[in-house]
């Protein structure tokens, strides 16, 4: 049965969910406090790559999608989803957006309604932070008067909208009835739901997924540094190890980690472990240290390569390929490519960057946006591959670059040095 759904936050998570909810037949209010974002949505212009303008237009044409920046428009929901950012501030979780979203929804909370937190956070947030806010503002009791649960987002930016329904959805509730209501709602949107016993288990699920990736990326990043010192091709070794049909999962080195998940989410778990257990989460802290220093290592490798060619970084013309944190994505949040660019600018380099996906406004100060052309490659003292977008003409790079530092293992050639 169609529900009235309010989704707080219309970004990389909230907007795709809104489109899927509309497609499932629900009436959706997409609330975002950013008035400029809302105007774009109302005009049929999407800023999230997994939601094309055509998909957005179809949702608007149904009359069941209503973008708004007015809190009052959130009233009347049967189900509300919180999909707002959860950044780090000085190494600690910043849940101010979650708190504000909960207060906004609490003012319109009705008996029998359901609220689900999707934002990545530390275990305990749903029951210890969101529930008290909803109860204190609304005067209703979680479980007795309204339903409450947690369901971690599992979106992979750049993989299209179909991933939402195809990816199993972990669901939870603060009690049996809340779990039932939460699961019934998501069953209308995804092929499979995976119920767990409580919000804490669901919150930890997301952090396990991201910490697993974070630690393994750090492992191969550190191996790449040691392999270079030993004169060994780390990429060839990874290819060989990947032929083992059991007991191995492929991870690749790179200039660092980006997006919201890896640079931030494991630190939420580490922070909560230290706060509750009083001990450090050593794997996460070590992974943070390795991955955070990868942009610095990339710059060091470039400096060494330039020095061996009797050139310096200062006043050198450097062409960076890719500013996004992952291939074929416009998502530059926490991208290590931005850190590399900023460091090169600080060293006095003439930094150019080509990226067919990332908006020009996201380029760091001092970086000139260019197209990847034969002339641009020829005029560069070095080309650095930071994001392996499939749209790049790598043949042009190989044929015309005097030197290439490839941090993604994409290229081979006498003028190429790989991370």
C-alpha positions as a Markdown table, in Angstrom:
| # | Residue | x | y | z |
|---|---|---|---|---|
| 1 | Unk | 0.0 | 0.0 | 0.0 |
| 2 | Unk | 1.5 | 3.4 | -1.0 |
| 3 | Unk | 2.7 | 5.5 | 1.9 |
| 4 | Unk | 3.3 | 9.2 | 2.4 |
| 5 | Unk | 7.1 | 9.4 | 2.7 |
| 6 | Unk | 9.3 | 12.3 | 3.9 |
| 7 | Unk | 13.1 | 12.0 | 3.1 |
| 8 | Unk | 15.2 | 14.5 | 5.0 |
| 9 | Unk | 18.3 | 15.2 | 2.9 |
| 10 | Unk | 18.4 | 15.1 | -0.9 |
| 11 | Unk | 22.0 | 14.4 | -1.6 |
| 12 | Unk | 23.9 | 11.3 | -2.8 |
| 13 | Unk | 21.7 | 9.0 | -0.6 |
| 14 | Unk | 18.4 | 10.8 | -0.2 |
| 15 | Unk | 17.7 | 11.8 | -3.8 |
| 16 | Unk | 18.2 | 8.2 | -5.3 |
| 17 | Unk | 16.1 | 6.9 | -2.4 |
| 18 | Unk | 13.4 | 9.4 | -3.2 |
| 19 | Unk | 13.3 | 8.4 | -6.9 |
| 20 | Unk | 13.0 | 4.7 | -5.9 |
| 21 | Unk | 10.2 | 5.4 | -3.5 |
| 22 | Unk | 8.3 | 7.3 | -6.1 |
| 23 | Unk | 8.8 | 4.5 | -8.6 |
| 24 | Unk | 7.5 | 2.1 | -5.9 |
| 25 | Unk | 4.3 | 4.2 | -5.8 |
| 26 | Unk | 4.8 | 6.2 | -2.7 |
| 27 | Unk | 4.1 | 9.9 | -2.4 |
| 28 | Unk | 7.4 | 11.5 | -1.5 |
| 29 | Unk | 8.4 | 14.8 | 0.1 |
| 30 | Unk | 12.1 | 15.4 | -0.5 |
| 31 | Unk | 13.2 | 17.9 | 2.2 |
| 32 | Unk | 16.5 | 19.7 | 2.0 |
| 33 | Unk | 17.6 | 22.8 | 3.9 |
| 34 | Unk | 19.6 | 24.0 | 0.9 |
| 35 | Unk | 17.2 | 26.2 | -1.0 |
| 36 | Unk | 19.4 | 26.3 | -4.1 |
| 37 | Unk | 19.3 | 22.5 | -4.3 |
| 38 | Unk | 15.6 | 22.5 | -4.0 |
| 39 | Unk | 15.2 | 25.0 | -6.8 |
| 40 | Unk | 17.3 | 22.9 | -9.1 |
| 41 | Unk | 15.2 | 19.8 | -8.3 |
| 42 | Unk | 11.9 | 21.7 | -8.9 |
| 43 | Unk | 13.3 | 22.8 | -12.3 |
| 44 | Unk | 14.2 | 19.2 | -13.2 |
| 45 | Unk | 17.9 | 19.6 | -12.8 |
| 46 | Unk | 19.7 | 16.9 | -11.0 |
| 47 | Unk | 23.1 | 17.3 | -9.2 |
| 48 | Unk | 23.5 | 13.6 | -8.4 |
| 49 | Unk | 24.9 | 11.5 | -11.2 |
| 50 | Unk | 22.9 | 8.4 | -10.4 |
| 51 | Unk | 19.7 | 10.4 | -10.9 |
| 52 | Unk | 19.6 | 11.8 | -14.5 |
| 53 | Unk | 17.5 | 14.8 | -15.4 |
| 54 | Unk | 15.2 | 12.3 | -17.2 |
| 55 | Unk | 14.6 | 10.2 | -14.1 |
| 56 | Unk | 14.0 | 13.3 | -12.1 |
| 57 | Unk | 11.6 | 14.7 | -14.7 |
| 58 | Unk | 9.6 | 11.4 | -14.7 |
| 59 | Unk | 9.3 | 11.6 | -10.9 |
| 60 | Unk | 8.1 | 15.2 | -11.0 |
| 61 | Unk | 5.6 | 14.3 | -13.7 |
| 62 | Unk | 4.0 | 11.7 | -11.6 |
| 63 | Unk | 3.0 | 14.4 | -9.1 |
| 64 | Unk | 4.3 | 12.2 | -6.3 |
| 65 | Unk | 7.6 | 13.8 | -5.8 |
| 66 | Unk | 7.7 | 17.2 | -4.0 |
| 67 | Unk | 11.1 | 18.8 | -3.3 |
| 68 | Unk | 11.0 | 21.5 | -0.6 |
| 69 | Unk | 13.1 | 23.5 | 1.8 |
| 70 | Unk | 10.1 | 24.3 | 4.0 |
| 71 | Unk | 10.0 | 22.2 | 7.2 |
| 72 | Unk | 6.2 | 22.6 | 7.4 |
| 73 | Unk | 6.0 | 20.5 | 4.2 |
| 74 | Unk | 7.3 | 17.5 | 6.1 |
| 75 | Unk | 4.0 | 17.1 | 7.9 |
| 76 | Unk | 1.7 | 14.1 | 7.3 |
| 77 | Unk | 4.3 | 11.4 | 6.8 |
| 78 | Unk | 3.7 | 7.7 | 7.4 |
| 79 | Unk | 7.4 | 7.0 | 7.0 |
| 80 | Unk | 10.3 | 9.4 | 7.3 |
| 81 | Unk | 13.9 | 8.7 | 6.4 |
| 82 | Unk | 16.9 | 10.6 | 7.7 |
| 83 | Unk | 19.7 | 10.7 | 5.0 |
| 84 | Unk | 21.8 | 13.7 | 6.1 |
| 85 | Unk | 25.7 | 14.1 | 6.3 |
| 86 | Unk | 27.6 | 12.8 | 9.3 |
| 87 | Unk | 31.1 | 14.4 | 9.0 |
| 88 | Unk | 34.0 | 14.4 | 11.4 |
| 89 | Unk | 34.8 | 17.6 | 13.3 |
| 90 | Unk | 38.3 | 17.7 | 14.9 |
| 91 | Unk | 38.3 | 13.9 | 14.9 |
| 92 | Unk | 34.9 | 13.5 | 16.6 |
| 93 | Unk | 31.5 | 12.6 | 15.0 |
| 94 | Unk | 29.4 | 15.7 | 14.1 |
| 95 | Unk | 25.8 | 14.6 | 14.3 |
| 96 | Unk | 24.3 | 18.1 | 14.2 |
| 97 | Unk | 22.6 | 17.4 | 10.9 |
| 98 | Unk | 21.0 | 14.2 | 12.4 |
| 99 | Unk | 19.9 | 16.1 | 15.4 |
| 100 | Unk | 18.3 | 18.9 | 13.3 |
| 101 | Unk | 16.6 | 16.4 | 11.1 |
| 102 | Unk | 15.2 | 14.6 | 14.1 |
| 103 | Unk | 13.9 | 17.9 | 15.5 |
| 104 | Unk | 12.3 | 18.8 | 12.2 |
| 105 | Unk | 10.5 | 15.4 | 12.0 |
| 106 | Unk | 9.5 | 15.4 | 15.6 |
| 107 | Unk | 7.4 | 18.5 | 15.1 |
| 108 | Unk | 5.3 | 16.6 | 12.7 |
| 109 | Unk | 5.4 | 13.1 | 14.2 |
| 110 | Unk | 2.1 | 11.3 | 14.5 |
| 111 | Unk | 1.0 | 8.2 | 16.4 |
| 112 | Unk | 1.7 | 5.1 | 14.2 |
| 113 | Unk | 4.3 | 6.8 | 12.0 |
| 114 | Unk | 7.7 | 5.4 | 11.4 |
| 115 | Unk | 11.2 | 7.1 | 11.4 |
| 116 | Unk | 14.3 | 5.4 | 10.0 |
| 117 | Unk | 17.8 | 6.7 | 10.3 |
| 118 | Unk | 20.0 | 5.9 | 7.3 |
| 119 | Unk | 23.0 | 8.2 | 7.9 |
| 120 | Unk | 26.2 | 6.3 | 8.8 |
| 121 | Unk | 27.0 | 6.7 | 12.5 |
| 122 | Unk | 28.3 | 4.9 | 15.5 |
| 123 | Unk | 26.3 | 2.2 | 17.3 |
| 124 | Unk | 23.8 | 3.6 | 19.7 |
| 125 | Unk | 22.9 | 6.7 | 17.8 |
| 126 | Unk | 19.3 | 5.6 | 16.9 |
| 127 | Unk | 18.3 | 4.8 | 20.4 |
| 128 | Unk | 20.5 | 7.2 | 22.4 |
| 129 | Unk | 20.3 | 10.3 | 20.3 |
| 130 | Unk | 17.4 | 10.2 | 17.8 |
| 131 | Unk | 14.8 | 8.5 | 20.0 |
| 132 | Unk | 15.1 | 11.1 | 22.9 |
| 133 | Unk | 14.8 | 14.0 | 20.4 |
| 134 | Unk | 11.7 | 12.6 | 18.8 |
| 135 | Unk | 10.1 | 11.8 | 22.1 |
| 136 | Unk | 10.9 | 15.1 | 23.8 |
| 137 | Unk | 9.6 | 17.3 | 21.0 |
| 138 | Unk | 6.6 | 15.2 | 20.0 |
| 139 | Unk | 5.5 | 14.0 | 23.4 |
| 140 | Unk | 5.1 | 10.5 | 22.0 |
| 141 | Unk | 7.0 | 7.4 | 23.1 |
| 142 | Unk | 9.2 | 5.4 | 20.8 |
| 143 | Unk | 7.9 | 1.9 | 20.3 |
| 144 | Unk | 4.6 | 2.5 | 22.2 |
| 145 | Unk | 3.4 | 5.4 | 20.0 |
| 146 | Unk | 5.6 | 5.5 | 16.9 |
| 147 | Unk | 8.1 | 3.1 | 15.2 |
| 148 | Unk | 11.8 | 3.7 | 15.0 |
| 149 | Unk | 14.6 | 1.9 | 13.2 |
| 150 | Unk | 17.9 | 2.1 | 11.4 |
| 151 | Unk | 18.8 | 0.9 | 7.9 |
| 152 | Unk | 22.3 | 1.7 | 6.7 |
| 153 | Unk | 22.6 | 3.2 | 3.2 |
| 154 | Unk | 24.5 | 1.0 | 0.7 |
| 155 | Unk | 24.7 | 3.3 | -2.3 |
| 156 | Unk | 27.8 | 3.2 | -4.5 |
| 157 | Unk | 27.9 | 6.5 | -6.4 |
| 158 | Unk | 28.4 | 6.1 | -10.1 |
| 159 | Unk | 26.7 | 2.7 | -10.3 |
| 160 | Unk | 23.3 | 3.9 | -11.3 |
| 161 | Unk | 19.8 | 3.9 | -9.7 |
| 162 | Unk | 19.2 | 0.2 | -10.3 |
| 163 | Unk | 21.7 | -0.6 | -7.5 |
| 164 | Unk | 19.3 | 0.6 | -4.9 |
| 165 | Unk | 16.7 | -2.2 | -5.5 |
| 166 | Unk | 19.3 | -4.8 | -6.4 |
| 167 | Unk | 21.4 | -4.4 | -3.2 |
| 168 | Unk | 20.1 | -6.3 | -0.1 |
| 169 | Unk | 18.9 | -3.8 | 2.5 |
| 170 | Unk | 19.8 | -4.3 | 6.2 |
| 171 | Unk | 16.8 | -3.3 | 8.4 |
| 172 | Unk | 16.2 | -3.0 | 12.1 |
| 173 | Unk | 13.8 | -1.7 | 14.7 |
| 174 | Unk | 13.9 | -0.8 | 18.3 |
| 175 | Unk | 11.3 | -3.5 | 18.9 |
| 176 | Unk | 9.5 | -6.3 | 17.0 |
| 177 | Unk | 6.7 | -4.1 | 15.7 |
| 178 | Unk | 9.1 | -1.3 | 14.5 |
| 179 | Unk | 11.2 | -3.9 | 12.7 |
| 180 | Unk | 8.1 | -5.2 | 11.0 |
| 181 | Unk | 7.0 | -1.8 | 9.8 |
| 182 | Unk | 10.5 | -0.8 | 8.7 |
| 183 | Unk | 10.9 | -4.1 | 6.8 |
| 184 | Unk | 7.5 | -3.8 | 5.1 |
| 185 | Unk | 8.4 | -0.4 | 3.8 |
| 186 | Unk | 11.7 | -1.3 | 2.3 |
| 187 | Unk | 10.2 | -4.5 | 0.9 |
| 188 | Unk | 8.3 | -2.2 | -1.5 |
| 189 | Unk | 11.6 | -0.8 | -2.8 |
| 190 | Unk | 14.3 | -3.5 | -2.8 |
| 191 | Unk | 14.5 | -7.1 | -3.9 |
| 192 | Unk | 15.7 | -8.4 | -0.5 |
| 193 | Unk | 15.7 | -7.1 | 3.1 |
| 194 | Unk | 18.0 | -8.5 | 5.8 |
| 195 | Unk | 16.6 | -8.0 | 9.3 |
| 196 | Unk | 18.9 | -7.9 | 12.3 |
| 197 | Unk | 18.0 | -7.9 | 16.0 |
| 198 | Unk | 18.4 | -4.2 | 16.7 |
| 199 | Unk | 19.7 | -0.8 | 15.6 |
| 200 | Unk | 23.1 | -1.3 | 17.2 |
| 201 | Unk | 23.7 | -4.4 | 15.0 |
| 202 | Unk | 22.6 | -2.5 | 11.9 |
| 203 | Unk | 24.7 | 0.5 | 12.8 |
| 204 | Unk | 27.7 | -1.7 | 13.3 |
| 205 | Unk | 27.1 | -3.6 | 10.0 |
| 206 | Unk | 27.8 | -0.4 | 8.0 |
| 207 | Unk | 30.9 | 0.3 | 9.9 |
| 208 | Unk | 32.2 | -3.3 | 9.5 |
| 209 | Unk | 31.7 | -3.0 | 5.7 |
| 210 | Unk | 33.6 | 0.2 | 5.4 |
| 211 | Unk | 36.3 | -0.6 | 8.0 |
| 212 | Unk | 37.0 | -3.8 | 6.2 |
| 213 | Unk | 37.7 | -1.9 | 3.0 |
| 214 | Unk | 39.6 | 0.8 | 4.7 |
| 215 | Unk | 42.0 | -1.6 | 6.4 |
| 216 | Unk | 42.6 | -3.6 | 3.3 |
| 217 | Unk | 43.2 | -0.6 | 1.1 |
| 218 | Unk | 45.7 | 0.6 | 3.7 |
| 219 | Unk | 47.4 | -2.8 | 3.6 |
| 220 | Unk | 48.0 | -2.7 | -0.1 |
| 221 | Unk | 49.0 | 1.0 | 0.0 |
| 222 | Unk | 51.7 | 0.2 | 2.5 |
| 223 | Unk | 52.8 | -2.8 | 0.5 |
| 224 | Unk | 53.0 | -0.6 | -2.6 |
| 225 | Unk | 55.4 | 1.7 | -0.8 |
| 226 | Unk | 57.6 | -1.2 | 0.3 |
| 227 | Unk | 57.4 | -2.9 | -3.1 |
| 228 | Unk | 58.8 | 0.2 | -4.7 |
| 229 | Unk | 61.7 | 0.3 | -2.3 |
| 230 | Unk | 62.4 | -3.3 | -3.1 |
| 231 | Unk | 62.1 | -2.8 | -6.8 |
| 232 | Unk | 59.1 | -5.1 | -7.2 |
| 233 | Unk | 56.0 | -4.4 | -9.3 |
| 234 | Unk | 53.1 | -4.5 | -6.8 |
| 235 | Unk | 50.6 | -4.6 | -9.6 |
| 236 | Unk | 52.0 | -7.8 | -11.1 |
| 237 | Unk | 52.0 | -9.4 | -7.7 |
| 238 | Unk | 48.4 | -8.4 | -7.0 |
| 239 | Unk | 47.4 | -9.8 | -10.4 |
| 240 | Unk | 49.1 | -13.1 | -9.6 |
| 241 | Unk | 47.5 | -13.3 | -6.1 |
| 242 | Unk | 44.1 | -12.7 | -7.7 |
| 243 | Unk | 44.3 | -16.0 | -9.6 |
| 244 | Unk | 43.8 | -17.8 | -6.3 |
| 245 | Unk | 40.1 | -18.9 | -6.2 |
| 246 | Unk | 39.8 | -18.9 | -2.4 |
| 247 | Unk | 41.1 | -17.0 | 0.6 |
| 248 | Unk | 42.0 | -13.8 | -1.3 |
| 249 | Unk | 40.0 | -10.7 | -2.2 |
| 250 | Unk | 41.6 | -8.1 | -4.5 |
| 251 | Unk | 42.3 | -4.6 | -3.3 |
| 252 | Unk | 44.4 | -2.1 | -5.2 |
| 253 | Unk | 46.7 | 0.7 | -4.0 |
| 254 | Unk | 46.1 | 4.3 | -4.9 |
| 255 | Unk | 46.7 | 7.9 | -4.0 |
| 256 | Unk | 44.5 | 7.6 | -0.8 |
| 257 | Unk | 40.9 | 7.1 | 0.0 |
| 258 | Unk | 37.9 | 9.3 | -0.6 |
| 259 | Unk | 34.2 | 9.7 | -0.5 |
| 260 | Unk | 32.2 | 9.7 | 2.7 |
| 261 | Unk | 32.7 | 6.1 | 3.6 |
| 262 | Unk | 36.4 | 5.2 | 4.0 |
| 263 | Unk | 37.9 | 8.5 | 5.2 |
| 264 | Unk | 35.2 | 9.1 | 7.8 |
| 265 | Unk | 33.1 | 6.1 | 8.8 |
| 266 | Unk | 35.7 | 3.8 | 10.4 |
| 267 | Unk | 36.7 | 6.8 | 12.6 |
| 268 | Unk | 33.1 | 6.8 | 13.9 |
| 269 | Unk | 33.6 | 3.2 | 15.1 |
| 270 | Unk | 37.1 | 4.0 | 16.5 |
| 271 | Unk | 35.7 | 7.0 | 18.4 |
| 272 | Unk | 32.9 | 5.0 | 19.9 |
| 273 | Unk | 35.1 | 2.1 | 20.9 |
| 274 | Unk | 37.5 | 4.5 | 22.6 |
| 275 | Unk | 34.7 | 6.3 | 24.4 |
| 276 | Unk | 32.9 | 3.2 | 25.6 |
| 277 | Unk | 35.7 | 0.7 | 26.0 |
| 278 | Unk | 38.5 | 3.1 | 26.8 |
| 279 | Unk | 40.9 | 1.4 | 24.3 |
| 280 | Unk | 42.0 | 2.5 | 20.9 |
| 281 | Unk | 40.9 | 0.6 | 17.8 |
| 282 | Unk | 44.4 | 0.1 | 16.5 |
| 283 | Unk | 43.6 | -1.3 | 13.1 |
| 284 | Unk | 41.5 | 1.8 | 12.2 |
| 285 | Unk | 44.0 | 4.2 | 13.6 |
| 286 | Unk | 46.8 | 2.5 | 11.6 |
| 287 | Unk | 44.8 | 2.4 | 8.5 |
| 288 | Unk | 44.0 | 6.1 | 8.9 |
| 289 | Unk | 47.7 | 6.9 | 9.2 |
| 290 | Unk | 48.6 | 5.0 | 6.1 |
| 291 | Unk | 45.8 | 6.2 | 3.9 |
| 292 | Unk | 45.9 | 9.8 | 5.1 |
| 293 | Unk | 49.6 | 10.0 | 4.1 |
| 294 | Unk | 49.2 | 8.5 | 0.6 |
| 295 | Unk | 48.7 | 11.9 | -1.2 |
| 296 | Unk | 52.0 | 13.1 | 0.4 |
| 297 | Unk | 53.7 | 9.9 | -0.8 |
| 298 | Unk | 52.4 | 10.5 | -4.3 |
| 299 | Unk | 53.9 | 14.0 | -4.3 |
| 300 | Unk | 57.1 | 12.6 | -3.0 |
| 301 | Unk | 57.3 | 10.0 | -5.8 |
| 302 | Unk | 56.6 | 12.7 | -8.4 |
| 303 | Unk | 59.3 | 14.9 | -6.9 |
| 304 | Unk | 61.8 | 12.0 | -7.0 |
| 305 | Unk | 60.9 | 11.2 | -10.6 |
| 306 | Unk | 61.2 | 14.8 | -11.7 |
| 307 | Unk | 64.6 | 15.1 | -10.0 |
| 308 | Unk | 65.9 | 12.0 | -11.8 |
| 309 | Unk | 65.0 | 13.8 | -15.0 |
| 310 | Unk | 66.8 | 17.0 | -13.9 |
| 311 | Unk | 63.6 | 18.9 | -13.3 |
| 312 | Unk | 61.9 | 20.3 | -10.2 |
| 313 | Unk | 58.3 | 20.6 | -9.1 |
| 314 | Unk | 58.6 | 24.3 | -8.7 |
| 315 | Unk | 57.2 | 25.9 | -11.9 |
| 316 | Unk | 56.8 | 22.5 | -13.6 |
| 317 | Unk | 53.6 | 22.1 | -15.6 |
| 318 | Unk | 51.8 | 19.1 | -14.1 |
| 319 | Unk | 48.6 | 17.6 | -15.6 |
| 320 | Unk | 46.4 | 15.7 | -13.2 |
| 321 | Unk | 44.0 | 13.2 | -14.6 |
| 322 | Unk | 41.0 | 12.9 | -12.3 |
| 323 | Unk | 39.7 | 14.8 | -9.3 |
| 324 | Unk | 36.9 | 12.4 | -8.2 |
| 325 | Unk | 37.7 | 9.8 | -5.6 |
| 326 | Unk | 36.6 | 6.9 | -7.8 |
| 327 | Unk | 36.3 | 6.1 | -11.5 |
| 328 | Unk | 33.4 | 7.4 | -13.6 |
| 329 | Unk | 32.0 | 9.4 | -10.7 |
| 330 | Unk | 31.5 | 13.1 | -10.0 |
| 331 | Unk | 31.9 | 12.6 | -6.3 |
| 332 | Unk | 35.0 | 14.5 | -5.1 |
| 333 | Unk | 34.2 | 14.4 | -1.4 |
| 334 | Unk | 37.4 | 13.8 | 0.6 |
| 335 | Unk | 39.1 | 12.9 | -2.7 |
| 336 | Unk | 42.9 | 12.3 | -2.3 |
| 337 | Unk | 43.3 | 13.9 | -5.8 |
| 338 | Unk | 42.4 | 17.2 | -4.3 |
| 339 | Unk | 45.0 | 16.9 | -1.6 |
| 340 | Unk | 47.6 | 16.0 | -4.2 |
| 341 | Unk | 46.6 | 19.1 | -6.3 |
| 342 | Unk | 46.8 | 21.4 | -3.3 |
| 343 | Unk | 50.2 | 20.1 | -2.3 |
| 344 | Unk | 51.6 | 20.6 | -5.8 |
| 345 | Unk | 50.2 | 24.2 | -5.9 |
| 346 | Unk | 51.8 | 24.9 | -2.6 |
| 347 | Unk | 55.2 | 23.7 | -4.0 |
| 348 | Unk | 54.9 | 26.2 | -6.9 |
| 349 | Unk | 53.8 | 23.9 | -9.7 |
| 350 | Unk | 51.6 | 25.0 | -12.6 |
| 351 | Unk | 48.8 | 22.5 | -11.9 |
| 352 | Unk | 46.3 | 21.6 | -14.6 |
| 353 | Unk | 43.5 | 19.1 | -14.0 |
| 354 | Unk | 41.2 | 17.2 | -16.4 |
| 355 | Unk | 38.0 | 15.5 | -15.2 |
| 356 | Unk | 34.9 | 15.0 | -17.3 |
| 357 | Unk | 32.7 | 14.4 | -14.3 |
| 358 | Unk | 33.7 | 16.7 | -11.5 |
| 359 | Unk | 32.3 | 20.2 | -11.6 |
| 360 | Unk | 34.9 | 22.9 | -12.1 |
| 361 | Unk | 33.9 | 24.7 | -8.9 |
| 362 | Unk | 35.3 | 21.7 | -6.9 |
| 363 | Unk | 38.8 | 22.2 | -8.2 |
| 364 | Unk | 41.2 | 23.5 | -5.5 |
| 365 | Unk | 42.4 | 27.1 | -5.7 |
| 366 | Unk | 45.3 | 27.6 | -8.1 |
| 367 | Unk | 44.4 | 24.6 | -10.3 |
| 368 | Unk | 43.5 | 25.3 | -13.9 |
| 369 | Unk | 40.7 | 23.1 | -15.4 |
| 370 | Unk | 41.6 | 21.8 | -18.9 |
| 371 | Unk | 40.4 | 19.1 | -21.4 |
| 372 | Unk | 42.6 | 16.1 | -22.0 |
| 373 | Unk | 44.1 | 16.9 | -25.4 |
| 374 | Unk | 47.3 | 16.0 | -27.3 |
| 375 | Unk | 48.6 | 19.6 | -26.9 |
| 376 | Unk | 47.9 | 19.7 | -23.2 |
| 377 | Unk | 49.8 | 16.4 | -22.7 |
| 378 | Unk | 52.7 | 17.4 | -24.8 |
| 379 | Unk | 53.1 | 20.7 | -22.9 |
| 380 | Unk | 53.1 | 19.0 | -19.5 |
| 381 | Unk | 56.3 | 18.1 | -17.7 |
| 382 | Unk | 54.5 | 15.2 | -16.1 |
| 383 | Unk | 51.0 | 13.6 | -16.2 |
| 384 | Unk | 49.7 | 12.1 | -13.0 |
| 385 | Unk | 46.8 | 9.6 | -13.2 |
| 386 | Unk | 44.8 | 10.0 | -10.0 |
| 387 | Unk | 41.4 | 8.7 | -11.1 |
| 388 | Unk | 41.0 | 6.1 | -13.8 |
| 389 | Unk | 38.0 | 7.5 | -15.6 |
| 390 | Unk | 37.0 | 5.3 | -18.6 |
| 391 | Unk | 36.4 | 8.5 | -20.6 |
| 392 | Unk | 40.1 | 9.4 | -20.7 |
| 393 | Unk | 42.0 | 8.8 | -23.9 |
| 394 | Unk | 44.9 | 6.9 | -22.5 |
| 395 | Unk | 46.5 | 6.2 | -25.9 |
| 396 | Unk | 46.9 | 10.0 | -26.3 |
| 397 | Unk | 48.6 | 10.1 | -22.9 |
| 398 | Unk | 51.0 | 7.3 | -23.7 |
| 399 | Unk | 51.9 | 8.6 | -27.1 |
| 400 | Unk | 52.5 | 12.2 | -26.1 |
| 401 | Unk | 53.5 | 12.4 | -22.4 |
| 402 | Unk | 57.2 | 12.8 | -21.6 |
| 403 | Unk | 56.5 | 11.2 | -18.2 |
| 404 | Unk | 53.5 | 9.6 | -16.5 |
| 405 | Unk | 53.1 | 8.7 | -12.8 |
| 406 | Unk | 50.2 | 6.3 | -12.7 |
| 407 | Unk | 48.7 | 5.8 | -9.2 |
| 408 | Unk | 46.0 | 3.5 | -10.5 |
| 409 | Unk | 47.9 | 0.8 | -12.4 |
| 410 | Unk | 46.1 | 1.7 | -15.6 |
| 411 | Unk | 49.0 | 2.3 | -18.0 |
| 412 | Unk | 52.2 | 0.5 | -19.2 |
| 413 | Unk | 55.0 | 2.0 | -21.2 |
| 414 | Unk | 58.6 | 3.2 | -21.1 |
| 415 | Unk | 57.5 | 6.7 | -20.1 |
| 416 | Unk | 55.2 | 5.3 | -17.3 |
| 417 | Unk | 56.0 | 4.8 | -13.6 |
| 418 | Unk | 53.4 | 3.1 | -11.6 |
| 419 | Unk | 52.7 | 3.5 | -7.9 |
